[in-house]
Amino acid sequence: MKQSPGRTSNLGTEQTIHDELRPVVENIERVIVGKRTTIVKLLCAMLAHGHVLLDDVPGVGKTTLAKALAATLDLHYARIQFTPDLLPTDVTGVSIFNPAQGAFVFQRGPVFTNLLLADELNRTSPRTQSALLEVMEERQVTVDGVAHPLSPPFMVIATENPIEYEGTFPLPESQLDRFLFRLNLGYPTIEEETQMLERVTHSHPLTAIRPILLHDRLADLMNLVPNVYIAPSIRQYIAQLAVKTREHPRIYLGMSPRATIALQRAAQAWSFIHGREFVIPDDIRYLFSDIVAHRIILKGGNRRQQTSAVQDLVNDILEQVPIPDRERRDR
């Protein structure tokens, strides 16, 4: 893997993307206008074996984004519309008695796919929400004491509406901790919305999306991500950030060890996407908020009202923890 000529100090939309992954991003941009940063983070989550929670208002393209990603990466796609009456077996599957065989046969649920869109996950009961806990963490479903593994890759993109609270069930901390990123698309600019209107005049561009990266090649790239080098000082930096969130006087619940592992894994994937063979401190700083903010709970107050306060604290923590000096990354 060659090092990208792009600047490492700017890790947003301007940084050069790996030659093999740039067409993937550009293909999705044919459908989703002006959201490159979110698209790249979604790709980062896929390469890091992570899941994504899209927390945004209706109609901004969350479902379309998930479909475009699946089509571009040649992935089997399934969607579950979560409602209050949905049962756990509607998600994972159920054992049904087969008279011909004289035994119970497991009928797989929609989670047996590559990319699962869990639409409006917070509209279903906690019992049904919990059906995703095992499958998100262990990539398997256990029914009647028998484990049924999923075929890799597997990724959950869950959506929730931050505006409507009536008839919803807030995701518990254990569920939120299983999402690598919490992202939002946001409204388009006037120029972006005008371009979007032009593209959908005759047909939706999603119908013309074709695979850019085949399933087997995606698996190969995912296997390369753990080879991205992380210096000991970078690992210590991640640990220091985690401890700071746990010891902060205003924070009730800080980063879990699962979150620190997720941050390291995401930083490796982010470096890989941008053509580098090693992680730099800026990777950690750039991804920190999207990985940590939804996992933190402040002392006192309503969690729904803490979003801006948590963001401010996350930024403060980044300023308080010293950035490791650049060191030689030769192995």
C-alpha positions as CSV (number, residue, x, y, z in Angstrom):
1,M,0.0,0.0,0.0
2,K,1.5,3.3,-1.1
3,Q,1.5,6.3,1.1
4,S,-1.0,9.0,-0.1
5,P,0.4,12.3,-1.3
6,G,-2.5,14.0,0.4
7,R,-2.0,16.2,3.5
8,T,-2.3,14.3,6.8
9,S,-3.1,17.5,8.7
10,N,-6.6,17.8,7.1
11,L,-8.5,14.6,7.6
12,G,-11.8,15.7,6.3
13,T,-13.2,15.7,2.7
14,E,-10.0,17.1,1.2
15,Q,-7.6,14.3,2.1
16,T,-6.7,11.9,-0.7
17,I,-8.4,8.6,-0.6
18,H,-6.8,5.2,-1.4
19,D,-6.9,4.6,-5.2
20,E,-9.0,1.4,-4.9
21,L,-11.5,3.0,-2.6
22,R,-12.0,6.3,-4.3
23,P,-14.3,4.9,-6.9
24,V,-16.4,3.4,-4.1
25,V,-16.9,6.8,-2.6
26,E,-17.6,8.5,-5.9
27,N,-20.1,5.8,-6.9
28,I,-22.1,6.5,-3.7
29,E,-21.9,10.2,-4.3
30,R,-23.8,9.7,-7.5
31,V,-26.8,9.1,-5.2
32,I,-26.0,11.0,-2.0
33,V,-24.9,14.6,-2.9
34,G,-22.4,16.6,-0.8
35,K,-22.0,14.1,2.1
36,R,-18.5,12.7,1.4
37,T,-17.3,12.9,5.0
38,T,-20.3,10.7,6.2
39,I,-19.8,8.3,3.3
40,V,-16.1,7.8,4.1
41,K,-16.9,7.2,7.7
42,L,-19.5,4.7,6.7
43,L,-16.9,2.9,4.6
44,C,-14.5,3.2,7.6
45,A,-17.0,1.4,9.8
46,M,-17.4,-1.4,7.3
47,L,-13.6,-1.9,7.0
48,A,-13.3,-1.9,10.8
49,H,-16.1,-4.5,11.3
50,G,-18.2,-1.8,13.0
51,H,-21.8,-0.7,13.1
52,V,-23.3,2.8,12.5
53,L,-26.2,4.6,14.1
54,L,-27.7,7.3,11.8
55,D,-29.4,9.8,14.1
56,D,-31.2,12.3,11.9
57,V,-34.5,13.8,10.9
58,P,-36.7,12.0,8.3
59,G,-36.1,12.3,4.6
60,V,-32.4,13.2,4.4
61,G,-31.4,10.0,2.7
62,K,-30.5,7.5,5.5
63,T,-32.1,4.6,3.8
64,T,-30.8,5.6,0.4
65,L,-27.3,5.8,1.7
66,A,-27.5,2.3,3.1
67,K,-28.8,0.9,-0.2
68,A,-26.1,2.7,-2.1
69,L,-23.4,1.3,0.1
70,A,-24.7,-2.2,-0.3
71,A,-25.0,-2.0,-4.0
72,T,-21.6,-0.4,-4.5
73,L,-19.9,-3.1,-2.3
74,D,-21.8,-6.0,-3.8
75,L,-23.4,-6.9,-0.5
76,H,-26.6,-8.7,0.3
77,Y,-29.0,-6.1,1.8
78,A,-32.0,-6.5,4.1
79,R,-34.2,-4.0,5.9
80,I,-36.3,-4.3,9.0
81,Q,-38.9,-1.7,9.9
82,F,-38.9,-1.7,13.7
83,T,-42.3,-1.2,15.2
84,P,-43.7,-1.7,18.8
85,D,-45.3,-5.1,17.9
86,L,-42.1,-6.6,16.3
87,L,-40.9,-9.7,18.1
88,P,-37.3,-10.8,18.6
89,T,-37.9,-13.9,16.4
90,D,-39.0,-11.5,13.6
91,V,-35.4,-10.3,13.7
92,T,-33.2,-13.4,14.4
93,G,-35.4,-16.2,13.1
94,V,-37.3,-19.1,14.7
95,S,-37.3,-22.9,14.9
96,I,-40.4,-24.4,13.2
97,F,-41.4,-28.0,13.5
98,N,-41.1,-29.9,10.2
99,P,-43.4,-32.9,10.1
100,A,-41.5,-34.4,7.1
101,Q,-38.3,-34.4,9.1
102,G,-39.9,-35.0,12.5
103,A,-37.7,-32.2,14.0
104,F,-37.5,-28.5,14.5
105,V,-35.8,-26.6,11.7
106,F,-34.3,-23.2,12.1
107,Q,-35.8,-20.6,9.7
108,R,-33.3,-17.7,9.4
109,G,-34.4,-14.2,10.1
110,P,-33.5,-11.0,8.1
111,V,-30.3,-10.5,10.2
112,F,-28.7,-13.2,8.1
113,T,-27.4,-10.8,5.5
114,N,-24.3,-8.6,4.9
115,L,-25.8,-5.2,5.5
116,L,-28.8,-4.8,7.7
117,L,-30.8,-1.6,7.8
118,A,-32.5,-1.5,11.2
119,D,-34.9,1.3,10.5
120,E,-36.2,3.3,13.4
121,L,-34.7,1.0,15.9
122,N,-35.9,3.1,18.8
123,R,-39.5,2.4,17.9
124,T,-39.5,-1.2,19.0
125,S,-39.5,-2.6,22.5
126,P,-36.3,-3.2,24.6
127,R,-36.9,-6.9,24.3
128,T,-36.8,-6.8,20.5
129,Q,-33.9,-4.3,20.5
130,S,-31.9,-6.8,22.6
131,A,-32.2,-9.3,19.8
132,L,-29.5,-7.4,18.0
133,L,-27.0,-7.5,20.9
134,E,-25.5,-10.9,20.3
135,V,-25.5,-10.6,16.5
136,M,-23.8,-7.2,16.5
137,E,-21.1,-8.3,18.9
138,E,-20.5,-12.0,18.1
139,R,-21.9,-12.2,14.5
140,Q,-24.1,-15.1,15.4
141,V,-27.6,-16.0,16.6
142,T,-28.3,-18.5,19.3
143,V,-31.6,-20.2,19.2
144,D,-32.6,-23.2,21.4
145,G,-29.0,-23.5,22.5
146,V,-27.6,-23.8,19.0
147,A,-25.3,-21.0,17.6
148,H,-25.9,-20.0,14.0
149,P,-23.0,-17.9,12.6
150,L,-23.5,-15.2,10.1
151,S,-21.5,-15.1,6.9
152,P,-19.0,-12.1,6.8
153,P,-19.0,-9.3,6.3
154,F,-21.9,-8.1,8.5
155,M,-22.8,-4.6,9.3
156,V,-25.8,-3.0,11.0
157,I,-26.9,0.5,10.0
158,A,-29.6,1.6,12.4
159,T,-31.6,4.8,12.2
160,E,-33.5,6.8,14.7
161,N,-35.4,10.1,14.6
162,P,-34.0,12.5,17.2
163,I,-37.1,14.8,16.9
164,E,-40.0,12.3,17.7
165,Y,-39.9,10.9,21.3
166,E,-43.6,9.8,21.6
167,G,-43.9,6.0,21.3
168,T,-40.2,5.4,21.3
169,F,-37.8,3.4,23.5
170,P,-34.4,5.1,24.0
171,L,-31.5,2.7,23.2
172,P,-29.9,1.4,26.4
173,E,-26.2,2.1,27.0
174,S,-25.3,-1.6,26.2
175,Q,-26.8,-1.2,22.8
176,L,-25.3,2.2,22.0
177,D,-21.9,0.9,23.0
178,R,-22.1,-1.6,20.2
179,F,-22.2,1.2,17.5
180,L,-18.8,2.3,16.3
181,F,-20.1,5.6,15.0
182,R,-23.1,7.8,15.6
183,L,-23.5,10.0,12.5
184,N,-25.9,12.3,10.9
185,L,-26.3,13.5,7.3
186,G,-27.9,16.9,7.9
187,Y,-29.8,19.0,5.4
188,P,-28.1,19.8,2.0
189,T,-27.1,23.2,1.0
190,I,-29.0,25.1,-1.7
191,E,-26.5,24.0,-4.3
192,E,-26.5,20.4,-3.2
193,E,-30.3,20.3,-3.2
194,T,-30.5,21.8,-6.6
195,Q,-28.1,19.2,-7.9
196,M,-30.2,16.5,-6.2
197,L,-33.4,17.7,-7.9
198,E,-31.6,17.6,-11.3
199,R,-30.5,14.0,-10.8
200,V,-33.9,12.7,-9.9
201,T,-35.8,14.4,-12.7
202,H,-36.2,11.3,-14.8
203,S,-35.3,8.4,-12.5
204,H,-33.7,7.8,-9.2
205,P,-29.9,7.4,-9.5
206,L,-30.0,4.5,-7.1
207,T,-31.5,2.3,-9.9
208,A,-28.3,2.8,-11.9
209,I,-25.8,1.9,-9.2
210,R,-23.6,-1.0,-10.0
211,P,-21.0,-2.9,-7.9
212,I,-17.6,-1.2,-7.8
213,L,-15.9,-3.5,-5.3
214,L,-16.8,-7.1,-5.4
215,H,-17.6,-9.0,-2.2
216,D,-14.4,-11.1,-2.1
217,R,-12.2,-8.1,-2.7
218,L,-13.9,-6.2,0.1
219,A,-13.1,-9.2,2.4
220,D,-9.4,-9.0,1.4
221,L,-9.2,-5.3,2.2
222,M,-10.9,-5.8,5.6
223,N,-8.2,-8.4,6.4
224,L,-5.5,-5.8,5.5
225,V,-6.7,-3.2,8.0
226,P,-5.3,-4.8,11.1
227,N,-1.8,-4.6,9.5
228,V,-1.9,-0.8,9.7
229,Y,0.8,0.1,12.2
230,I,0.0,1.7,15.6
231,A,2.9,3.1,17.5
232,P,3.0,2.5,21.3
233,S,2.6,6.2,21.9
234,I,-0.7,6.2,19.9
235,R,-2.0,3.3,22.0
236,Q,-1.1,5.1,25.1
237,Y,-2.8,8.3,23.8
238,I,-6.0,6.3,23.2
239,A,-5.8,4.9,26.8
240,Q,-5.2,8.3,28.2
241,L,-8.3,9.7,26.5
242,A,-10.4,6.8,27.8
243,V,-9.2,7.3,31.4
244,K,-9.9,11.0,31.1
245,T,-13.5,10.4,30.2
246,R,-13.9,8.0,33.2
247,E,-12.3,10.4,35.7
248,H,-13.9,13.6,34.5
249,P,-16.0,15.2,37.4
250,R,-18.9,15.9,35.1
251,I,-19.1,12.5,33.5
252,Y,-21.2,9.7,35.0
253,L,-20.3,7.0,32.4
254,G,-17.2,7.3,30.3
255,M,-15.6,5.2,27.6
256,S,-15.7,1.4,28.0
257,P,-12.8,-0.8,27.0
258,R,-15.0,-1.8,24.0
259,A,-14.9,1.9,23.0
260,T,-11.1,2.1,23.2
261,I,-10.8,-1.0,21.0
262,A,-13.3,0.5,18.6
263,L,-11.3,3.8,18.4
264,Q,-8.1,1.9,17.6
265,R,-9.8,-0.2,15.0
266,A,-11.5,2.8,13.4
267,A,-8.2,4.7,13.3
268,Q,-6.5,1.8,11.5
269,A,-9.4,1.7,8.9
270,W,-9.3,5.5,8.5
271,S,-5.5,5.4,7.8
272,F,-6.0,2.6,5.4
273,I,-8.7,4.4,3.5
274,H,-6.4,7.4,3.1
275,G,-3.5,5.4,1.9
276,R,-1.3,5.3,5.0
277,E,0.4,2.4,6.6
278,F,0.4,3.9,10.1
279,V,-1.9,5.7,12.4
280,I,-1.2,9.3,13.3
281,P,-2.6,11.3,16.3
282,D,-4.8,13.3,14.0
283,D,-6.7,10.1,13.1
284,I,-7.6,9.6,16.7
285,R,-8.6,13.3,17.2
286,Y,-10.7,13.4,14.1
287,L,-12.7,10.2,14.9
288,F,-12.9,10.7,18.7
289,S,-16.2,12.6,18.9
290,D,-18.2,10.3,16.5
291,I,-17.0,7.2,18.5
292,V,-17.3,8.6,22.0
293,A,-20.0,11.2,22.3
294,H,-23.0,8.7,22.1
295,R,-21.3,6.5,24.8
296,I,-20.9,9.3,27.4
297,I,-23.5,10.1,30.0
298,L,-23.2,13.2,32.1
299,K,-24.1,13.5,35.8
300,G,-27.7,14.8,36.3
301,G,-30.1,16.0,33.6
302,N,-31.9,14.3,30.8
303,R,-29.7,12.3,28.3
304,R,-31.8,13.8,25.4
305,Q,-30.8,17.3,26.5
306,Q,-27.1,16.5,26.9
307,T,-25.9,16.4,23.3
308,S,-24.3,19.8,23.1
309,A,-22.9,19.5,26.6
310,V,-21.3,16.2,25.7
311,Q,-19.8,17.6,22.6
312,D,-18.2,20.4,24.5
313,L,-16.8,18.0,27.0
314,V,-15.4,15.8,24.3
315,N,-13.6,18.8,22.7
316,D,-12.3,19.8,26.2
317,I,-10.9,16.3,26.8
318,L,-9.1,16.4,23.4
319,E,-7.4,19.7,24.5
320,Q,-6.5,18.4,27.9
321,V,-4.7,15.2,26.9
322,P,-1.3,15.9,25.4
323,I,-0.8,14.8,21.8
324,P,2.0,12.3,21.4
325,D,5.1,13.5,19.6
326,R,5.6,12.3,16.1
327,E,8.1,9.4,16.1
328,R,9.7,7.2,13.6
329,R,7.2,4.6,12.4
330,D,9.7,2.3,10.8
331,R,9.1,-1.3,11.8
